[in-house]
Amino acid sequence: MEQNIQKIKEYNPANYERATMEEYGYKNHKKLELTWKIVEKVLLVFAIFMLYFAVLIIAIQSFNSSDSTTEFASFTFKNYIDMFQKKSLNDAIFNTFKTSIIATGIATVIGTLVGIGAFYLPPKVKARLSLLNNIPLLNADIVTGISIMLIFSLLLPINKHIFGFWTILIAHIYFILPYIILSVLPKMKEIDPNMLDASLDLGIRPFKSLLKVIIPAVKGGIFSGLVLAFTISFEDFVVGYFTTGNGYNTLSIWIYSSIGRKSLFPGVYAFSTALTVLFIVLIVIYNIVKGRIGHAKKDK
């Protein structure tokens, strides 16, 4: 005991070498972390480049005075001036907007009501409905298009001119409807499940309670589903190709037909670029307005 006390008194840290972090097993990964950060940035730039490369090519081609896609003759705005001078293109653009807007509007109303109603169903029934709703999403577009075409073909003995606006409209409603439902259901899970019962207890009628209480609570999901459904409907080609007829062409079908004839009108590039810029501006404005509304609510 006395020897141990003596050793403690004689102990001087200066007489001993300090152990390094490496001796404890520490490894310096600064070089590896720096390398990984560089790789992350390179992969991010590459991913962005691959996503927007095609859009950039179309934008460059929209200012090309030559019809050839492999040669840039000179810079011009002529394609933007002439993009609405081709009647068949104008009809295709009008048909695309008409089909997408009507289909999105109908699908939004039906999808919102189905999504709200499905939330209040028993769990087993809700699970079965979700499974049925996911089938069109998982199904290939070509299978969906051919299936709908075969269904409408059964009605040809009744109406030989059935294929056209109504068939493509019904087809669009069918395959964009699940996106609305999937956008509304998660928002329904975020609200109080007793909100509807509470409004009914206060004397509000069911339909008015739906309009004044439930729909405002899930309007974010409705809007996001509406935008997604409109985008998918607007750019659709496969389903529309199999369900259209009687000379009713959307923009994608018109472009496909033009490429087949090797005579793609240069105004298509201009219209596509203008449409892309318009959507970007609308998204920026929406985010700015949304941010200001959020700040205003916080200030209150």
Buried (B, 14 or more C-beta within 10 A) or exposed (E): EEEEEEEEEEEEEEEEEEEEEEEEEEEEEEEEEEEEEEEEEEEEEEEEEEEEEEEEEBBBBBBBBEBEBEEEEEEBEBBBEBBEEBEEBBBBBEBBBEBBEBBBBBBBEBBBBBBBBBBEEEEEEBEEBBEEBEEBEEEEBEEBBBBBBEBBEEEEEEEEEBBBBEBBBBBBBBBBBBBBBBBBBBBBEEBEEEBBEEBEEEEBEEEEBBEEBBBEBBEBBBEBBBBBBBBBBBEBBBBBBBBBBEEBBBBBBBBBBBEEEEEBBBBBBBBBBBEBEEEEEEEEEEEEEEEEEEEEEEEE
